[in-house]
Amino acid sequence: MDGIPGAGAAGGLGAGLMAFLDAGMKGGFDMVAGIIDLEKEIAEADLIITGEGKIDPQTWYGKAIAGVAEIADKYGKPVIAVAAVIDQEEELLYNKGIRAVFSISEETLPVQESIRNASELLTQTGERIGNWIKKEKFQS
């Protein structure tokens, strides 16, 4: 199954299914987006908030933020990205259609601490996003 995108490493199960059961490959984002009719939801929204555990160079190769930003751009909808870790130049994010980027913590926290305090960290991030919206006098 050499040369088939998604068939290596974690895609080993997919490669076996393709070889023995005539299955096909479909990206996880595309599948979930289709099931929940994400494009329709984005088209009808004023603002899209999306997130990942980590925003990094891999974000643009199949992670949800990239797919959401692409659909949102099609409809001229603004996108706010939220992540626990931001390991990507923010300028690139803005060039990809992201209007604002928020980390769930002002400081780098150990993963277990972030998980233990997820509710509080997300509440604080929501407040910062709300303040940003007010400050920007956000209009779609």
N, CA, C and O atoms as a GROMACS GRO file, in nm:
protein
  560
    1MET      N    1   0.082  -0.118   0.000
    1MET     CA    2   0.000   0.000   0.000
    1MET      C    3   0.087   0.125   0.000
    1MET      O    4   0.041   0.234   0.036
    2ASP      N    5   0.214   0.110  -0.040
    2ASP     CA    6   0.303   0.225  -0.050
    2ASP      C    7   0.244   0.332  -0.139
    2ASP      O    8   0.182   0.303  -0.242
    3GLY      N    9   0.263   0.456  -0.099
    3GLY     CA   10   0.220   0.568  -0.182
    3GLY      C   11   0.074   0.606  -0.168
    3GLY      O   12   0.029   0.699  -0.234
    4ILE      N   13  -0.002   0.539  -0.083
    4ILE     CA   14  -0.143   0.573  -0.062
    4ILE      C   15  -0.152   0.661   0.062
    4ILE      O   16  -0.123   0.615   0.173
    5PRO      N   17  -0.191   0.788   0.045
    5PRO     CA   18  -0.200   0.877   0.161
    5PRO      C   19  -0.290   0.818   0.269
    5PRO      O   20  -0.401   0.771   0.242
    6GLY      N   21  -0.240   0.822   0.392
    6GLY     CA   22  -0.318   0.774   0.505
    6GLY      C   23  -0.303   0.625   0.532
    6GLY      O   24  -0.360   0.575   0.629
    7ALA      N   25  -0.227   0.552   0.448
    7ALA     CA   26  -0.217   0.408   0.465
    7ALA      C   27  -0.099   0.366   0.553
    7ALA      O   28  -0.087   0.248   0.586
    8GLY      N   29  -0.014   0.458   0.589
    8GLY     CA   30   0.101   0.424   0.671
    8GLY      C   31   0.078   0.452   0.818
    8GLY      O   32  -0.028   0.500   0.856
    9ALA      N   33   0.176   0.421   0.899
    9ALA     CA   34   0.176   0.447   1.044
    9ALA      C   35   0.038   0.418   1.105
    9ALA      O   36  -0.004   0.302   1.108
   10ALA      N   37  -0.032   0.520   1.152
   10ALA     CA   38  -0.162   0.501   1.217
   10ALA      C   39  -0.267   0.454   1.118
   10ALA      O   40  -0.373   0.407   1.159
   11GLY      N   41  -0.240   0.466   0.990
   11GLY     CA   42  -0.337   0.424   0.888
   11GLY      C   43  -0.323   0.277   0.850
   11GLY      O   44  -0.384   0.233   0.753
   12GLY      N   45  -0.245   0.202   0.927
   12GLY     CA   46  -0.222   0.061   0.895
   12GLY      C   47  -0.350  -0.020   0.885
   12GLY      O   48  -0.362  -0.106   0.798
   13LEU      N   49  -0.446   0.006   0.972
   13LEU     CA   50  -0.575  -0.063   0.966
   13LEU      C   51  -0.644  -0.032   0.834
   13LEU      O   52  -0.700  -0.120   0.769
   14GLY      N   53  -0.640   0.097   0.796
   14GLY     CA   54  -0.701   0.138   0.670
   14GLY      C   55  -0.637   0.067   0.552
   14GLY      O   56  -0.707   0.027   0.459
   15ALA      N   57  -0.506   0.051   0.554
   15ALA     CA   58  -0.436  -0.017   0.445
   15ALA      C   59  -0.481  -0.163   0.436
   15ALA      O   60  -0.504  -0.215   0.327
   16GLY      N   61  -0.494  -0.228   0.551
   16GLY     CA   62  -0.540  -0.367   0.552
   16GLY      C   63  -0.683  -0.379   0.499
   16GLY      O   64  -0.713  -0.471   0.422
   17LEU      N   65  -0.769  -0.289   0.539
   17LEU     CA   66  -0.907  -0.292   0.489
   17LEU      C   67  -0.912  -0.268   0.339
   17LEU      O   68  -0.993  -0.330   0.268
   18MET      N   69  -0.826  -0.179   0.289
   18MET     CA   70  -0.823  -0.154   0.145
   18MET      C   71  -0.773  -0.277   0.070
   18MET      O   72  -0.825  -0.311  -0.036
   19ALA      N   73  -0.673  -0.344   0.126
   19ALA     CA   74  -0.614  -0.459   0.059
   19ALA      C   75  -0.708  -0.580   0.057
   19ALA      O   76  -0.715  -0.651  -0.044
   20PHE      N   77  -0.779  -0.604   0.166
   20PHE     CA   78  -0.856  -0.728   0.177
   20PHE      C   79  -1.007  -0.712   0.164
   20PHE      O   80  -1.076  -0.811   0.137
   21LEU      N   81  -1.059  -0.593   0.181
   21LEU     CA   82  -1.204  -0.575   0.178
   21LEU      C   83  -1.250  -0.470   0.077
   21LEU      O   84  -1.366  -0.428   0.080
   22ASP      N   85  -1.161  -0.429  -0.012
   22ASP     CA   86  -1.195  -0.332  -0.117
   22ASP      C   87  -1.250  -0.202  -0.058
   22ASP      O   88  -1.339  -0.140  -0.116
   23ALA      N   89  -1.197  -0.164   0.057
   23ALA     CA   90  -1.240  -0.039   0.122
   23ALA      C   91  -1.168   0.079   0.058
   23ALA      O   92  -1.071   0.061  -0.016
   24GLY      N   93  -1.215   0.200   0.087
   24GLY     CA   94  -1.150   0.322   0.039
   24GLY      C   95  -1.111   0.408   0.158
   24GLY      O   96  -1.156   0.384   0.271
   25MET      N   97  -1.028   0.508   0.132
   25MET     CA   98  -0.984   0.598   0.238
   25MET      C   99  -1.058   0.731   0.226
   25MET      O  100  -1.079   0.783   0.117
   26LYS      N  101  -1.095   0.784   0.340
   26LYS     CA  102  -1.156   0.915   0.346
   26LYS      C  103  -1.104   0.982   0.472
   26LYS      O  104  -1.098   0.919   0.577
   27GLY      N  105  -1.065   1.109   0.461
   27GLY     CA  106  -1.012   1.180   0.577
   27GLY      C  107  -1.115   1.192   0.687
   27GLY      O  108  -1.235   1.205   0.660
   28GLY      N  109  -1.068   1.188   0.810
   28GLY     CA  110  -1.158   1.198   0.924
   28GLY      C  111  -1.236   1.328   0.928
   28GLY      O  112  -1.355   1.329   0.958
   29PHE      N  113  -1.168   1.440   0.897
   29PHE     CA  114  -1.238   1.568   0.899
   29PHE      C  115  -1.350   1.567   0.797
   29PHE      O  116  -1.463   1.608   0.828
   30ASP      N  117  -1.322   1.522   0.675
   30ASP     CA  118  -1.425   1.522   0.570
   30ASP      C  119  -1.544   1.436   0.609
   30ASP      O  120  -1.658   1.472   0.583
   31MET      N  121  -1.516   1.322   0.672
   31MET     CA  122  -1.624   1.233   0.711
   31MET      C  123  -1.713   1.298   0.817
   31MET      O  124  -1.835   1.301   0.804
   32VAL      N  125  -1.650   1.351   0.922
   32VAL     CA  126  -1.727   1.413   1.031
   32VAL      C  127  -1.800   1.537   0.979
   32VAL      O  128  -1.917   1.558   1.012
   33ALA      N  129  -1.732   1.619   0.899
   33ALA     CA  130  -1.795   1.740   0.844
   33ALA      C  131  -1.920   1.704   0.764
   33ALA      O  132  -2.021   1.775   0.771
   34GLY      N  133  -1.913   1.596   0.689
   34GLY     CA  134  -2.029   1.553   0.611
   34GLY      C  135  -2.142   1.504   0.700
   34GLY      O  136  -2.259   1.537   0.677
   35ILE      N  137  -2.109   1.427   0.801
   35ILE     CA  138  -2.211   1.372   0.891
   35ILE      C  139  -2.287   1.483   0.963
   35ILE      O  140  -2.409   1.476   0.978
   36ILE      N  141  -2.215   1.585   1.008
   36ILE     CA  142  -2.281   1.692   1.085
   36ILE      C  143  -2.324   1.810   0.997
   36ILE      O  144  -2.373   1.910   1.048
   37ASP      N  145  -2.305   1.798   0.866
   37ASP     CA  146  -2.341   1.904   0.771
   37ASP      C  147  -2.274   2.035   0.810
   37ASP      O  148  -2.339   2.140   0.819
   38LEU      N  149  -2.143   2.027   0.834
   38LEU     CA  150  -2.067   2.142   0.883
   38LEU      C  151  -2.073   2.261   0.788
   38LEU      O  152  -2.082   2.375   0.833
   39GLU      N  153  -2.068   2.236   0.660
   39GLU     CA  154  -2.069   2.347   0.565
   39GLU      C  155  -2.197   2.430   0.580
   39GLU      O  156  -2.191   2.553   0.576
   40LYS      N  157  -2.310   2.365   0.595
   40LYS     CA  158  -2.437   2.437   0.614
   40LYS      C  159  -2.433   2.517   0.745
   40LYS      O  160  -2.476   2.632   0.749
   41GLU      N  161  -2.381   2.456   0.850
   41GLU     CA  162  -2.374   2.523   0.980
   41GLU      C  163  -2.285   2.647   0.972
   41GLU      O  164  -2.318   2.753   1.026
   42ILE      N  165  -2.172   2.634   0.905
   42ILE     CA  166  -2.080   2.747   0.891
   42ILE      C  167  -2.144   2.856   0.805
   42ILE      O  168  -2.133   2.975   0.837
   43ALA      N  169  -2.209   2.816   0.698
   43ALA     CA  170  -2.274   2.914   0.609
   43ALA      C  171  -2.377   2.998   0.683
   43ALA      O  172  -2.397   3.115   0.650
   44GLU      N  173  -2.442   2.939   0.782
   44GLU     CA  174  -2.548   3.009   0.857
   44GLU      C  175  -2.497   3.081   0.982
   44GLU      O  176  -2.572   3.154   1.046
   45ALA      N  177  -2.370   3.061   1.018
   45ALA     CA  178  -2.315   3.118   1.141
   45ALA      C  179  -2.262   3.260   1.118
   45ALA      O  180  -2.230   3.297   1.005
   46ASP      N  181  -2.254   3.336   1.225
   46ASP     CA  182  -2.193   3.469   1.220
   46ASP      C  183  -2.044   3.461   1.253
   46ASP      O  184  -1.964   3.539   1.201
   47LEU      N  185  -2.008   3.367   1.340
   47LEU     CA  186  -1.871   3.353   1.388
   47LEU      C  187  -1.846   3.206   1.414
   47LEU      O  188  -1.932   3.135   1.466
   48ILE      N  189  -1.728   3.160   1.378
   48ILE     CA  190  -1.692   3.020   1.400
   48ILE      C  191  -1.577   3.016   1.500
   48ILE      O  192  -1.477   3.087   1.484
   49ILE      N  193  -1.592   2.934   1.604
   49ILE     CA  194  -1.485   2.911   1.701
   49ILE      C  195  -1.450   2.763   1.690
   49ILE      O  196  -1.537   2.676   1.706
   50THR      N  197  -1.324   2.735   1.665
   50THR     CA  198  -1.277   2.598   1.648
   50THR      C  199  -1.151   2.578   1.729
   50THR      O  200  -1.087   2.675   1.768
   51GLY      N  201  -1.115   2.455   1.754
   51GLY     CA  202  -0.996   2.433   1.835
   51GLY      C  203  -0.927   2.301   1.810
   51GLY      O  204  -0.980   2.211   1.745
   52GLU      N  205  -0.809   2.293   1.864
   52GLU     CA  206  -0.723   2.174   1.859
   52GLU      C  207  -0.646   2.170   1.990
   52GLU      O  208  -0.637   2.269   2.062
   53GLY      N  209  -0.592   2.055   2.020
   53GLY     CA  210  -0.503   2.047   2.134
   53GLY      C  211  -0.376   2.127   2.109
   53GLY      O  212  -0.327   2.196   2.198
   54LYS      N  213  -0.325   2.118   1.985
   54LYS     CA  214  -0.201   2.187   1.951
   54LYS      C  215  -0.212   2.240   1.808
   54LYS      O  216  -0.242   2.165   1.715
   55ILE      N  217  -0.187   2.369   1.793
   55ILE     CA  218  -0.180   2.429   1.660
   55ILE      C  219  -0.032   2.433   1.624
   55ILE      O  220   0.048   2.497   1.691
   56ASP      N  221   0.003   2.363   1.517
   56ASP     CA  222   0.142   2.354   1.474
   56ASP      C  223   0.144   2.342   1.322
   56ASP      O  224   0.038   2.346   1.259
   57PRO      N  225   0.260   2.327   1.261
   57PRO     CA  226   0.264   2.315   1.114
   57PRO      C  227   0.178   2.201   1.060
   57PRO      O  228   0.133   2.209   0.946
   58GLN      N  229   0.154   2.097   1.138
   58GLN     CA  230   0.068   1.986   1.094
   58GLN      C  231  -0.079   2.026   1.084
   58GLN      O  232  -0.158   1.956   1.020
   59THR      N  233  -0.116   2.136   1.146
   59THR     CA  234  -0.255   2.181   1.146
   59THR      C  235  -0.309   2.191   1.004
   59THR      O  236  -0.426   2.163   0.980
   60TRP      N  237  -0.225   2.230   0.911
   60TRP     CA  238  -0.271   2.255   0.773
   60TRP      C  239  -0.275   2.129   0.689
   60TRP      O  240  -0.298   2.136   0.568
   61TYR      N  241  -0.252   2.012   0.751
   61TYR     CA  242  -0.254   1.886   0.679
   61TYR      C  243  -0.357   1.791   0.737
   61TYR      O  244  -0.324   1.678   0.774
   62GLY      N  245  -0.481   1.837   0.744
   62GLY     CA  246  -0.589   1.748   0.783
   62GLY      C  247  -0.651   1.769   0.919
   62GLY      O  248  -0.749   1.702   0.952
   63LYS      N  249  -0.597   1.859   1.001
   63LYS     CA  250  -0.660   1.883   1.130
   63LYS      C  251  -0.786   1.968   1.111
   63LYS      O  252  -0.804   2.033   1.008
   64ALA      N  253  -0.871   1.965   1.211
   64ALA     CA  254  -1.001   2.032   1.202
   64ALA      C  255  -0.991   2.181   1.174
   64ALA      O  256  -1.069   2.234   1.095
   65ILE      N  257  -0.897   2.249   1.238
   65ILE     CA  258  -0.888   2.394   1.218
   65ILE      C  259  -0.870   2.428   1.071
   65ILE      O  260  -0.932   2.522   1.021
   66ALA      N  261  -0.787   2.353   1.001
   66ALA     CA  262  -0.764   2.381   0.859
   66ALA      C  263  -0.891   2.362   0.778
   66ALA      O  264  -0.924   2.444   0.693
   67GLY      N  265  -0.962   2.254   0.803
   67GLY     CA  266  -1.086   2.228   0.730
   67GLY      C  267  -1.193   2.330   0.760
   67GLY      O  268  -1.263   2.376   0.669
   68VAL      N  269  -1.207   2.368   0.886
   68VAL     CA  270  -1.305   2.468   0.926
   68VAL      C  271  -1.270   2.602   0.862
   68VAL      O  272  -1.358   2.670   0.807
   69ALA      N  273  -1.143   2.642   0.867
   69ALA     CA  274  -1.101   2.770   0.809
   69ALA      C  275  -1.126   2.773   0.659
   69ALA      O  276  -1.167   2.876   0.605
   70GLU      N  277  -1.104   2.662   0.592
   70GLU     CA  278  -1.127   2.655   0.447
   70GLU      C  279  -1.275   2.674   0.413
   70GLU      O  280  -1.309   2.750   0.322
   71ILE      N  281  -1.362   2.606   0.486
   71ILE     CA  282  -1.506   2.622   0.462
   71ILE      C  283  -1.550   2.763   0.498
   71ILE      O  284  -1.626   2.826   0.423
   72ALA      N  285  -1.503   2.814   0.611
   72ALA     CA  286  -1.542   2.949   0.654
   72ALA      C  287  -1.499   3.053   0.552
   72ALA      O  288  -1.573   3.148   0.525
   73ASP      N  289  -1.381   3.037   0.496
   73ASP     CA  290  -1.332   3.131   0.396
   73ASP      C  291  -1.423   3.134   0.274
   73ASP      O  292  -1.447   3.239   0.214
   74LYS      N  293  -1.473   3.019   0.238
   74LYS     CA  294  -1.565   3.008   0.123
   74LYS      C  295  -1.689   3.096   0.142
   74LYS      O  296  -1.744   3.148   0.045
   75TYR      N  297  -1.732   3.113   0.267
   75TYR     CA  298  -1.852   3.191   0.298
   75TYR      C  299  -1.819   3.327   0.361
   75TYR      O  300  -1.910   3.398   0.404
   76GLY      N  301  -1.692   3.362   0.366
   76GLY     CA  302  -1.653   3.490   0.424
   76GLY      C  303  -1.681   3.501   0.573
   76GLY      O  304  -1.708   3.610   0.623
   77LYS      N  305  -1.674   3.390   0.644
   77LYS     CA  306  -1.704   3.388   0.788
   77LYS      C  307  -1.575   3.397   0.869
   77LYS      O  308  -1.477   3.330   0.836
   78PRO      N  309  -1.575   3.477   0.974
   78PRO     CA  310  -1.456   3.489   1.059
   78PRO      C  311  -1.441   3.365   1.148
   78PRO      O  312  -1.538   3.305   1.192
   79VAL      N  313  -1.314   3.330   1.174
   79VAL     CA  314  -1.282   3.213   1.255
   79VAL      C  315  -1.191   3.253   1.370
   79VAL      O  316  -1.094   3.325   1.351
   80ILE      N  317  -1.224   3.205   1.488
   80ILE     CA  318  -1.137   3.215   1.605
   80ILE      C  319  -1.087   3.075   1.635
   80ILE      O  320  -1.165   2.980   1.640
   81ALA      N  321  -0.955   3.062   1.654
   81ALA     CA  322  -0.895   2.932   1.686
   81ALA      C  323  -0.851   2.931   1.832
   81ALA      O  324  -0.798   3.029   1.884
   82VAL      N  325  -0.876   2.817   1.898
   82VAL     CA  326  -0.840   2.798   2.038
   82VAL      C  327  -0.757   2.670   2.048
   82VAL      O  328  -0.789   2.570   1.983
   83ALA      N  329  -0.650   2.674   2.128
   83ALA     CA  330  -0.567   2.555   2.146
   83ALA      C  331  -0.502   2.557   2.284
   83ALA      O  332  -0.488   2.662   2.346
   84ALA      N  333  -0.463   2.440   2.329
   84ALA     CA  334  -0.386   2.432   2.453
   84ALA      C  335  -0.244   2.479   2.427
   84ALA      O  336  -0.184   2.546   2.511
   85VAL      N  337  -0.190   2.444   2.311
   85VAL     CA  338  -0.053   2.480   2.274
   85VAL      C  339  -0.056   2.543   2.136
   85VAL      O  340  -0.119   2.490   2.044
   86ILE      N  341   0.011   2.656   2.121
   86ILE     CA  342   0.023   2.720   1.990
   86ILE      C  343   0.170   2.720   1.953
   86ILE      O  344   0.250   2.796   2.008
   87ASP      N  345   0.204   2.634   1.858
   87ASP     CA  346   0.342   2.619   1.813
   87ASP      C  347   0.344   2.650   1.663
   87ASP      O  348   0.388   2.568   1.581
   88GLN      N  349   0.298   2.767   1.630
   88GLN     CA  350   0.285   2.810   1.490
   88GLN      C  351   0.288   2.961   1.490
   88GLN      O  352   0.229   3.024   1.577
   89GLU      N  353   0.356   3.019   1.394
   89GLU     CA  354   0.358   3.165   1.384
   89GLU      C  355   0.216   3.215   1.361
   89GLU      O  356   0.148   3.170   1.268
   90GLU      N  357   0.172   3.307   1.444
   90GLU     CA  358   0.035   3.356   1.432
   90GLU      C  359   0.010   3.422   1.298
   90GLU      O  360  -0.102   3.419   1.248
   91GLU      N  361   0.112   3.483   1.240
   91GLU     CA  362   0.095   3.548   1.109
   91GLU      C  363   0.046   3.448   1.004
   91GLU      O  364  -0.039   3.480   0.922
   92LEU      N  365   0.099   3.327   1.008
   92LEU     CA  366   0.054   3.223   0.914
   92LEU      C  367  -0.093   3.190   0.938
   92LEU      O  368  -0.168   3.170   0.844
   93LEU      N  369  -0.132   3.183   1.065
   93LEU     CA  370  -0.272   3.155   1.096
   93LEU      C  371  -0.362   3.263   1.038
   93LEU      O  372  -0.468   3.234   0.982
   94TYR      N  373  -0.320   3.389   1.053
   94TYR     CA  374  -0.401   3.499   1.000
   94TYR      C  375  -0.406   3.492   0.848
   94TYR      O  376  -0.509   3.526   0.789
   95ASN      N  377  -0.298   3.450   0.784
   95ASN     CA  378  -0.297   3.435   0.638
   95ASN      C  379  -0.388   3.322   0.592
   95ASN      O  380  -0.429   3.320   0.476
   96LYS      N  381  -0.419   3.229   0.681
   96LYS     CA  382  -0.507   3.117   0.647
   96LYS      C  383  -0.653   3.146   0.680
   96LYS      O  384  -0.737   3.057   0.670
   97GLY      N  385  -0.683   3.269   0.719
   97GLY     CA  386  -0.821   3.306   0.744
   97GLY      C  387  -0.864   3.306   0.889
   97GLY      O  388  -0.982   3.328   0.918
   98ILE      N  389  -0.772   3.283   0.980
   98ILE     CA  390  -0.805   3.286   1.122
   98ILE      C  391  -0.803   3.433   1.166
   98ILE      O  392  -0.704   3.502   1.143
   99ARG      N  393  -0.909   3.479   1.229
   99ARG     CA  394  -0.918   3.619   1.270
   99ARG      C  395  -0.847   3.643   1.403
   99ARG      O  396  -0.787   3.749   1.422
  100ALA      N  397  -0.853   3.546   1.494
  100ALA     CA  398  -0.787   3.559   1.625
  100ALA      C  399  -0.750   3.420   1.675
  100ALA      O  400  -0.813   3.320   1.640
  101VAL      N  401  -0.646   3.415   1.759
  101VAL     CA  402  -0.596   3.289   1.814
  101VAL      C  403  -0.585   3.304   1.965
  101VAL      O  404  -0.531   3.403   2.014
  102PHE      N  405  -0.637   3.206   2.038
  102PHE     CA  406  -0.633   3.208   2.184
  102PHE      C  407  -0.577   3.077   2.236
  102PHE      O  408  -0.620   2.969   2.194
  103SER      N  409  -0.480   3.087   2.327
  103SER     CA  410  -0.432   2.970   2.398
  103SER      C  411  -0.520   2.956   2.523
  103SER      O  412  -0.566   3.056   2.578
  104ILE      N  413  -0.543   2.833   2.566
  104ILE     CA  414  -0.627   2.816   2.686
  104ILE      C  415  -0.554   2.857   2.813
  104ILE      O  416  -0.614   2.862   2.920
  105SER      N  417  -0.424   2.885   2.802
  105SER     CA  418  -0.348   2.926   2.919
  105SER      C  419  -0.247   3.032   2.880
  105SER      O  420  -0.189   3.026   2.772
  106GLU      N  421  -0.227   3.128   2.965
  106GLU     CA  422  -0.128   3.233   2.941
  106GLU      C  423   0.014   3.179   2.955
  106GLU      O  424   0.110   3.241   2.908
  107GLU      N  425   0.027   3.064   3.020
  107GLU     CA  426   0.159   3.004   3.041
  107GLU      C  427   0.153   2.858   2.996
  107GLU      O  428   0.045   2.800   2.987
  108THR      N  429   0.269   2.800   2.969
  108THR     CA  430   0.274   2.660   2.932
  108THR      C  431   0.254   2.575   3.056
  108THR      O  432   0.329   2.584   3.153
  109LEU      N  433   0.152   2.492   3.051
  109LEU     CA  434   0.122   2.403   3.164
  109LEU      C  435   0.149   2.259   3.127
  109LEU      O  436   0.136   2.221   3.010
  110PRO      N  437   0.186   2.178   3.224
  110PRO     CA  438   0.197   2.034   3.197
  110PRO      C  439   0.060   1.980   3.152
  110PRO      O  440  -0.044   2.028   3.198
  111VAL      N  441   0.061   1.882   3.065
  111VAL     CA  442  -0.063   1.827   3.009
  111VAL      C  443  -0.160   1.786   3.118
  111VAL      O  444  -0.279   1.820   3.110
  112GLN      N  445  -0.114   1.715   3.220
  112GLN     CA  446  -0.204   1.667   3.325
  112GLN      C  447  -0.269   1.784   3.400
  112GLN      O  448  -0.385   1.775   3.440
  113GLU      N  449  -0.194   1.892   3.420
  113GLU     CA  450  -0.250   2.009   3.488
  113GLU      C  451  -0.356   2.075   3.399
  113GLU      O  452  -0.461   2.118   3.448
  114SER      N  453  -0.329   2.083   3.270
  114SER     CA  454  -0.428   2.139   3.176
  114SER      C  455  -0.556   2.056   3.177
  114SER      O  456  -0.666   2.111   3.177
  115ILE      N  457  -0.542   1.926   3.177
  115ILE     CA  458  -0.659   1.837   3.178
  115ILE      C  459  -0.736   1.853   3.309
  115ILE      O  460  -0.858   1.863   3.308
  116ARG      N  461  -0.664   1.855   3.420
  116ARG     CA  462  -0.726   1.867   3.551
  116ARG      C  463  -0.803   2.000   3.564
  116ARG      O  464  -0.906   2.006   3.631
  117ASN      N  465  -0.752   2.105   3.501
  117ASN     CA  466  -0.813   2.237   3.513
  117ASN      C  467  -0.885   2.281   3.385
  117ASN      O  468  -0.905   2.401   3.364
  118ALA      N  469  -0.922   2.187   3.300
  118ALA     CA  470  -0.979   2.219   3.169
  118ALA      C  471  -1.101   2.309   3.179
  118ALA      O  472  -1.112   2.406   3.104
  119SER      N  473  -1.192   2.279   3.269
  119SER     CA  474  -1.315   2.358   3.280
  119SER      C  475  -1.284   2.504   3.311
  119SER      O  476  -1.337   2.594   3.247
  120GLU      N  477  -1.198   2.526   3.409
  120GLU     CA  478  -1.160   2.662   3.448
  120GLU      C  479  -1.085   2.733   3.334
  120GLU      O  480  -1.113   2.848   3.303
  121LEU      N  481  -0.990   2.662   3.272
  121LEU     CA  482  -0.913   2.722   3.163
  121LEU      C  483  -1.002   2.759   3.044
  121LEU      O  484  -0.984   2.865   2.983
  122LEU      N  485  -1.096   2.673   3.011
  122LEU     CA  486  -1.186   2.702   2.899
  122LEU      C  487  -1.282   2.815   2.932
  122LEU      O  488  -1.316   2.895   2.845
  123THR      N  489  -1.326   2.822   3.057
  123THR     CA  490  -1.413   2.934   3.099
  123THR      C  491  -1.337   3.066   3.086
  123THR      O  492  -1.391   3.164   3.035
  124GLN      N  493  -1.214   3.068   3.133
  124GLN     CA  494  -1.132   3.189   3.122
  124GLN      C  495  -1.108   3.226   2.976
  124GLN      O  496  -1.110   3.344   2.939
  125THR      N  497  -1.084   3.126   2.892
  125THR     CA  498  -1.063   3.152   2.749
  125THR      C  499  -1.190   3.209   2.687
  125THR      O  500  -1.183   3.300   2.605
  126GLY      N  501  -1.304   3.155   2.725
  126GLY     CA  502  -1.432   3.207   2.676
  126GLY      C  503  -1.451   3.353   2.713
  126GLY      O  504  -1.501   3.432   2.633
  127GLU      N  505  -1.411   3.388   2.835
  127GLU     CA  506  -1.421   3.527   2.879
  127GLU      C  507  -1.328   3.616   2.796
  127GLU      O  508  -1.367   3.726   2.757
  128ARG      N  509  -1.205   3.568   2.769
  128ARG     CA  510  -1.112   3.647   2.686
  128ARG      C  511  -1.166   3.664   2.545
  128ARG      O  512  -1.153   3.771   2.485
  129ILE      N  513  -1.227   3.559   2.491
  129ILE     CA  514  -1.286   3.568   2.357
  129ILE      C  515  -1.400   3.670   2.359
  129ILE      O  516  -1.411   3.752   2.268
  130GLY      N  517  -1.485   3.664   2.460
  130GLY     CA  518  -1.595   3.760   2.471
  130GLY      C  519  -1.545   3.903   2.478
  130GLY      O  520  -1.601   3.992   2.415
  131ASN      N  521  -1.439   3.925   2.556
  131ASN     CA  522  -1.380   4.059   2.565
  131ASN      C  523  -1.322   4.103   2.432
  131ASN      O  524  -1.333   4.220   2.394
  132TRP      N  525  -1.260   4.010   2.360
  132TRP     CA  526  -1.205   4.042   2.228
  132TRP      C  527  -1.317   4.083   2.133
  132TRP      O  528  -1.304   4.180   2.058
  133ILE      N  529  -1.426   4.008   2.136
  133ILE     CA  530  -1.541   4.040   2.049
  133ILE      C  531  -1.593   4.178   2.080
  133ILE      O  532  -1.620   4.256   1.988
  134LYS      N  533  -1.608   4.211   2.209
  134LYS     CA  534  -1.656   4.344   2.247
  134LYS      C  535  -1.559   4.453   2.203
  134LYS      O  536  -1.599   4.555   2.148
  135LYS      N  537  -1.431   4.429   2.228
  135LYS     CA  538  -1.328   4.527   2.193
  135LYS      C  539  -1.322   4.552   2.042
  135LYS      O  540  -1.309   4.666   1.998
  136GLU      N  541  -1.333   4.447   1.966
  136GLU     CA  542  -1.327   4.458   1.821
  136GLU      C  543  -1.459   4.508   1.762
  136GLU      O  544  -1.469   4.534   1.642
  137LYS      N  545  -1.560   4.521   1.849
  137LYS     CA  546  -1.695   4.556   1.803
  137LYS      C  547  -1.728   4.465   1.685
  137LYS      O  548  -1.773   4.508   1.578
  138PHE      N  549  -1.705   4.336   1.710
  138PHE     CA  550  -1.715   4.233   1.606
  138PHE      C  551  -1.848   4.239   1.532
  138PHE      O  552  -1.955   4.243   1.592
  139GLN      N  553  -1.836   4.238   1.404
  139GLN     CA  554  -1.950   4.229   1.314
  139GLN      C  555  -1.914   4.128   1.207
  139GLN      O  556  -1.802   4.132   1.155
  140SER      N  557  -2.003   4.040   1.172
  140SER     CA  558  -1.970   3.945   1.066
  140SER      C  559  -1.989   4.009   0.931
  140SER      O  560  -1.966   3.944   0.829
   0.00000   0.00000   0.00000
